[in-house]
Amino acid sequence: MSERRSVEDILDTIGDDYARNILVALRDEPRSAKELAAVCDISLPTVYRRLELLEEHDLVTSTTRVDDSGNEFRRYECNFERTVISLADDAYTVRIYRSENLPGRFSRLWDDLGQVE
């Protein structure tokens, strides 16, 4: 996929009302798809479709949990703090700012250093 198409896909995704409502609901705490459907007043299939798009663009992440009955479910959380959309030279750019803890940054830096030849 070209970079131009990717930017358009991200803009389409965050331009969707349902996706934005889900991101707002995930801003403060991780939630399951069922919780998101209830909080956002959106059908569960619609929630799953939007979560798939948001994960595809790395805007949300998920972890698998096990409830008290032993059933597995996924909890989703927002994977960024803010986005900046710019227009320059007749092209859009989208910058996604993520919060990353210091150990995570150090690990990524260490991994990057290991790849330098």
C-alpha positions, -999 to +999 in steps of 0.1 A: +000+000+000+014+034-009+021+060+018-005+083+002-032+056+004-022+049+040-027+085+050-061+085+033-071+053+051-061+068+085-080+100+077-110+080+067-108+059+098-105+088+123-131+107+103-157+080+111-181+089+139-182+054+153-144+051+154-141+085+170-166+075+197-147+043+204-114+062+207-130+087+231-144+058+252-109+042+253-091+075+262-093+069+299-095+032+304-092-001+285-126-017+276-139-049+260-160-047+228-191-054+248-184-025+271-177-002+241-210-012+225-228-003+257-209+029+264-210+042+228-245+029+221-233+011+190-241-025+178-215-051+187-207-060+150-201-023+142-178-020+172-158-050+160-155-036+125-142-003+138-118-019+162-104-040+133-098-008+114-083+010+144-060-019+151-050-021+114-037+015+117-022+009+151-045+033+168-057+008+194-041-023+209-056-053+225-048-078+251-065-111+259-080-115+293-097-143+311-129-136+332-139-154+364-157-181+344-125-189+324-138-173+292-113-153+271-121-118+259-101-089+245-096-055+261-088-026+239-069+006+246-060+037+228-025+035+214-018+073+210-020+106+228-028+129+199-027+133+161-017+162+140-029+165+104-010+189+082-015+201+046+017+211+027+025+211-010-010+197-018-005+167+004-017+157+038+006+143+065-006+126+096+016+125+127+006+102+155+021+110+189+024+080+212+033+079+248+060+054+255+076+047+288+113+050+293+120+013+295+101+008+262+121+036+245+154+021+258+145-014+246+136+000+211+168+020+210+188-010+220+171-031+194+178-005+167+215-003+177+217-041+173+206-037+137+232-011+127+261-027+106 
